[in-house]
Amino acid sequence: FFTTQPENTCRFPYERSSSKSLSHYFYLIHPQGLLSILRRLKQSPEQEVRLLLLGLDNSGKTTLLKQLAAEDISHITPTQGFNIKSVQSSGFKLNVWDIGGQRKIRPYWRNYFENTDVLIYVIDSSDRKRFEETSLELAELLEEEKLAGVPLLIFANKQDLMTASPASELAESLNLHTIRDRMWQVQACSAVTAEGVQVNTHSLQTQSVNTQLGLRQGGLPTEWY
Amino acid sequence: MLGYIWQYVYTSFLRYWLKWLIKQATGTCELQRICSGYKPGATRTTKAEYSLRSSKSKVLRGAVETDKDKLEQCVDQIMKVKNVKPQKDPLFKGSLHICLLQITGHSSLYVSVEDLRKEVFSSDNQAHEAMLLKLWDLLMPTVKLESRITKQWGDIGFQGDDPKTDFRGMGMLGLINLVFFSENYTEEARQVLSHANHPKLGYSYAIVGINLTEMAYSLLKSGALKPHFYNTVQGTPELQDFHQLYCYLAYEFDKFWVAEEPESIMEFNQYREKFHNIVKTHLQDPEVSLTLTASSGNN
């Protein structure tokens, strides 16, 4: 599933026409996180990448996980505990950890921080009532020492729903522009239709490859801020 | 490799010659021998199912997909094709009829279960809402629900303030199972809930319930539950038989969880898998019958 178009990860068919372009909300940050991926990739020949999926309950983490693993998504139930899947793809082994999002088990999130290469934070873009809650949880995560400098990928999920907020609006209401200590990116997607999901994983991989090949000097990958 | 060749040769030629030989010698067809040779239950019905499905005769192969109300005619046709005389084997007709009710019933049960699973819980549907509130009243008879959207739902193991998002891929099937268990095994359900609310060993009652509905559903879909239903229902299995199986899983999983004393809820999937394997092992036994038998004096 990595063979889809690599370009233009920030554009998305569901993106509402907004007066400001999405890039308006992105701020250029230090490429520390990517460098740390680089170091790890160089050390391990099998190129393992640890992706950590977090977010509130019902944001779509498990659907995303199954979509990445090309599994059936029609029988998903709420996650008790966590799910893990390893996805092999063009020399990369993506170890994807999907941790349950209900309030009761959020205290356990910290047990899974160690050695995370990329933090993927999933948000139900149609659940405006919980934007504040999800924003607070994200803010807390970014304070975590063990996640310091870890690149952050925010999935503005459920763009297939009519009621979904566009990624730009979400970025604004969550004050994402205040994130300055790591590379981050917001991506409109629909885990159910897989739209925006594959492209992004591809970009992730392309980044790693580029970085590994020393292409970083040619400028920061455009998708990361 | 040799095994495959043997299997091919056997199923394509040898089986028919053997059957023909035995028929000449004993004067009975394979179905008759199955029906008279095994007592009612999984072994008999499974063998009959295999015999029918691999038959050369269209009538026999078609029998496993016949509507319930046409089955009697179908049995008559089979007896005609196979030249079975009712006077000689008076029990055959009834036995085969039951086998066919079980075999076709399993397929129609799956269809009904799938329909319920696909029915999405909707707050606009009064019946759905009423059922959700009923679940609360059955499990928490002494506590009043303060409002429809409330943190209290967490007390019976839903994730957030509104249970509607928790049914997900199991739809109404998940809710109906939860209500069925609470309604028909109220004592047991409350006992399980109290275990689930244990501060250390606890888990989310409703969420785990929905997860176990998924287990029951996928076991049914894969055909793994056939022996259980063939043993426990001498006729067409109905939806309530499926709900009964869910009750067994909910009760037994709780017992298993409590006995295993997992470190935390984060271990859930690991123990779920272990439990799943135990259930699948039970289902390998031709005598299997997964029915809830509450241990007395435990409440």
Chai-1 contact restraints between the chains, C-beta under 6 A:
chainA,res_idxA,chainB,res_idxB,connection_type,confidence,min_distance_angstrom,max_distance_angstrom,comment,restraint_id
A,D57,B,Q159,contact,1.0,0.0,6.0,A-B,restraint_1
A,D57,B,G160,contact,1.0,0.0,6.0,A-B,restraint_2
A,N58,B,T165,contact,1.0,0.0,6.0,A-B,restraint_3
A,S74,B,G169,contact,1.0,0.0,6.0,A-B,restraint_4
A,H75,B,G169,contact,1.0,0.0,6.0,A-B,restraint_5
A,H75,B,E214,contact,1.0,0.0,6.0,A-B,restraint_6
A,I76,B,R168,contact,1.0,0.0,6.0,A-B,restraint_7
A,I76,B,G169,contact,1.0,0.0,6.0,A-B,restraint_8
A,T77,B,R168,contact,1.0,0.0,6.0,A-B,restraint_9
A,T77,B,G169,contact,1.0,0.0,6.0,A-B,restraint_10
A,T77,B,M170,contact,1.0,0.0,6.0,A-B,restraint_11
A,T77,B,I210,contact,1.0,0.0,6.0,A-B,restraint_12
A,T77,B,N211,contact,1.0,0.0,6.0,A-B,restraint_13
A,T77,B,E214,contact,1.0,0.0,6.0,A-B,restraint_14
A,P78,B,Q159,contact,1.0,0.0,6.0,A-B,restraint_15
A,P78,B,D166,contact,1.0,0.0,6.0,A-B,restraint_16
A,P78,B,I207,contact,1.0,0.0,6.0,A-B,restraint_17
A,Q80,B,I207,contact,1.0,0.0,6.0,A-B,restraint_18
A,Q80,B,V208,contact,1.0,0.0,6.0,A-B,restraint_19
A,Q80,B,F268,contact,1.0,0.0,6.0,A-B,restraint_20
A,G81,B,I265,contact,1.0,0.0,6.0,A-B,restraint_21
A,G81,B,M266,contact,1.0,0.0,6.0,A-B,restraint_22
A,G81,B,F268,contact,1.0,0.0,6.0,A-B,restraint_23
A,G81,B,N269,contact,1.0,0.0,6.0,A-B,restraint_24
A,Q102,B,Q159,contact,1.0,0.0,6.0,A-B,restraint_25
A,Y108,B,M266,contact,1.0,0.0,6.0,A-B,restraint_26
